[in-house]
Amino acid sequence: MKEPGVKEIRQSSRLKGAPQPYYGSTHLPRKQVIEGASKDADPKGNFLADLEFDDDLLNFAGCLIAEESANPHETPKTYAQAMRGPNAEEWKESMNREIQAHLVSGTWELVPRPTADDQNVIMRGLWRLRVKTQHGKVTSLKSRYCADGSRVKDLPENVYAPTAAVTSINMMLLISALWGIPLKSGDIPSAYVQAPMPANRSYYVTHPPGFISKEYPEHVLKLNKALYGVPCAGHQWNLTYTKFLLELGFRQCDSDPCLFVLRAGKHMMLFLLVVDNDLNLCTSPRLEAKVTSALTERFRYISDGICNWFLGMNITQNYSGVFISQKDYVASLVKEYEKIYSRKHDTPGDPGETLDDASSEKPDFRYQKLVGSLLWAVKTRPDIAFAVTQCCRFASNFGDTHVKAALRIIGYLRKYPNYGLKFNVIPSWTPTTPLNMIVYCDASWANEVQTRRSYYGYLVFIESSLIASRCKLTPGVAHSSCESEYVALDDAAREVVYIIQLVKELGLEVKLPVPLYCDSKGARHWATNRMVNQRSKHIALRYHYIRELVAAGTIDIQSVDTEWNCADIHTKHLGPNLFSRHRSSVVHEE
């Protein structure tokens, strides 16, 4: 007989033979009730006493998963895999802590299952498991109970949640180096569940796998607070956190809604929010302690102290400045593909190579996974931006050529794994000194094979430190190389305006006019003269914004030789010598 409240699970008829265990023995306690639980089941409140580990799921997993060997640090994808693994007891403890945290915070209540409609959204519940590592070592096992909201079409006003821009993160690193003040970080555990749900809809989720109520197996959990996976969870959390920071006296920046500035007399604190993580910088230890204490009391905030690890990026802070890289991430990426590609390359792509549509059948290779991993590495490795951008354009229509191109980038990272961005200390700099900004931009012409559009890019430096970069295609076909360069000038100029506004909101100034270096004489002529002729009359009005900035004295367009225009690294694959020269201006080795 099956136990009360546990649904019978049908075994697939396609699987022959006895079930094979995923890891070791399958003999686990049949009724392992959570410690400290009350024996009274309350359908409206705490139902912790009525939960037990569902071992039928474990038996079913044995039919589905059979492996000769497995990495003990490999992240299980499901609850059943975790219970079959060598760390089953640790995963149980992690899941217990997660459930207990939800019960303490009143995330949900057990209610009869309603009829699903526009006002009652019912979602499947699932476990998201993660083996947390730092510098290649396992630090903890993290279990998070989530809702599967992938099929829920939520209201637009309930969904949007901003996150910090990469430019803002780089500005925080630069200011830390200039001020000589250590950059610190913090984290809020179970952040989403501390935000209330919107009042215009009711959200429900099924029982956590492995924690099923025996007395009320058909009931569901009505969410009182946001749960990870609910479409509106990020929006609700951002509203809650932002409201509290504003109550503390912070001012939200218009340039980046995740950047907050607090002024208290002569002192100032910068606070950059990235979902439930943050970077903060304060000129007064007393002010910093006051803010940290308020966050701890309200959100159980955990201060990590001086930041050396943030969003998977290694951060080194010393007397010479701040260095940020993804060397651990790159090392793991290289190791993942070392069995199928062990070569080393001086450049991320063959000089002059351009990718075209697949001419052969799609190979059996996880191309999208590789390209997505490389795309994240671009945050601190702009030297591979052009190669990765080309590969990304064929994510749904790739062939052997595209796989080889993506693996070549791995070969380049294998040879140069320790490069990153350096933010230097300027000994003579003071907060009243205007910052020196320099911009390089460049464009190719019609080097995208399918549409004959043009790749272009720009690099923005402040005090010799790279703050922003971009590599992309022109929106339309350019009639000449001069036109593609003109489009690149306009895009770079708009980035300059944005960064100037961001710097002003941080209480600093940028020295004007900002020199913008371009190697096209024709594009410079168009930008500095209001002329209309046969070659320029068709250009969209939006690209003439550069002319207003030049006339206003915001930007000064200057000439640079092509061989010394480091933005050329974003427009085409270069030879080893020229690529190495430009790379030395963009990224640095630790």
C-alpha angles and dihedrals in degrees: 000000000000121000121259113271095015115111118223112251117214117224116228114254090215093071113084129199131018119325112266119219119243093217126005123304124008096202104115129157110279096215111031103166118194112263118253094021123148118239094225115091113213114189091198099046139005110014095167091114091061096055127098138165108274104226093180085076088055093053090048091051090059089063093051105040127051122160131166093217137355140192109255089216094051112119113246114231097209141027091252093054091050092053091050093049131093091254095054094126092050091049090050091053090048092051091047090054091050094051092044091052090053092049093049092050094043094237093162147000129216112250138161113276110266128209111274114242140131092296098041115055116188118194136182116251122225142168122250110199128192136180102216115214135180123193089353096305127111111247103173147338112249124201120187126181110218141178121239099233096159093113097041116106101206127191112277092234090057099051114054116100121168125219131196119279120238088238090059092050090051091048090054090052092048094049090049089055094045095047094041090229119135115249113233134196138203143186138209114214116222089002100168094055089061092066122083122239120250117268096225095072141029119228127199134184133192125247118289110262107259093021106079125160110239095201098041106027093152095052122102135213116255109211117232092172134032118280126199110265096032106121093231096045097094092047093050093047093050091051091050096048094043092050092053094048090051089051088055090057101262120144118222114229119235092213093058120012089204094059118087130187125201120191122193111173109297093348130085138189126201118203122187115191121207104178101287097346126076145188116215136184125187134178093205124056090202093054091046092051091050093053093043091051092051092049092047092052093048104035106013087251117196118208113211093195120219107015117243098148127039129164091341093310125123114231122194118190121188142137093289096054141272125313122193125188143148097228094139091048092047091048091053090047092051091047092051092060101031093104093059100033122025102158126116125220136193093217133030092238143021112267110262094007118145125181123234134187116296112278095188138046117292108270123232095256133119093240096158091055092052094046092047090052091050091048090060091050090058089075090081099014108061088160088081095043097104095047092048093045090055092049092048092061091068100046092123099033109039134148140180092290092057093047090052091049092052092046090050088062087055088052090053092049090049090060096041107029101144103060122119145137122302124205108195131212113242106205095196095047121111130183089254093055114100114241119245112233124190126183131195123191134176140167139197124214128245094330094139102096102206102048101012091234121147133249117227138170146176139204124209118202128187114192090345092305120117110241104166139008137173139190120186147127125273111256091240142014113289116222091213142006087255090060094050089050090050091053089050090051092054094049092048090049092054089052089052091054091050094050092046089055091047092051092050092053088055090057097255135109136227121220110247139252097039111217111235112192120211131168096209115094092192094052091049090050093051092048095051098041128056095224132147121198140145092285098048109028093091096054113114116256092238091071092058090072087096089068093060091051092050092048091048092053095244095118133030113198111214136181126252131177114253091238090059098041101107091191086074086084087073098053108053145352109279134201119264097260098048092039091052091051093052093042091058088061095048108038134019136209118245 
